[in-house]
Amino acid sequence: MTDVFKIVNWFRVTSNADMRTIKADELTQMKVMKLLYYVQGTYLAVHGEKAFSNDIIAWKFGPVVREVHEKYSGQRGIVGNLSEDPQAIADYTSIPSDSDLGIILKAVWQAFGDMSATELMQQTHTERPWQETVPNGVITSELMTAFFKAEVVLQ
């Protein structure tokens, strides 16, 4: 398993590149939460294990990783000035693009990266893992695996 903050940093660096090349919006805390949910679900469906160990909680505005929320609490955009954050670049380069995780990160970004945080929130609210989890409860790996195998990763 990979540290969830390495994955967040991978998305921060990728967002930064898109901001420079296609004038995309900055990655927000809310959006990265939904991307983490899609990474975890896809990884579970494809590899049968978690990409990261943190629980995903069914909060009012969709799936959330509490530790990531706490780190970025009060911040909307989370990319910031990456030249002042060498750890973000180091984390990005530590995930090889052809690794199992790297392939899934790219696929999730390609599928969902151009969606807004609100669009992603609305989408997660239509999906069984969020719908079938009690408010503020942990979305189980079993529920995510079943849903992602049936609905997202069509094998």
Secondary structure by P-SEA (a helix, b strand, c coil): cccaaaaaaaaaaaaaaaaaacccccccaaaaaaaaaaaaaaaaaacccccccbbbbbcccccccaaaaaaacccccccccccccaaaaaaaaacccccaaaaaaaaaaaacccccaaaaaaaaaaccccccccccccccaaaaaaaaacccccc
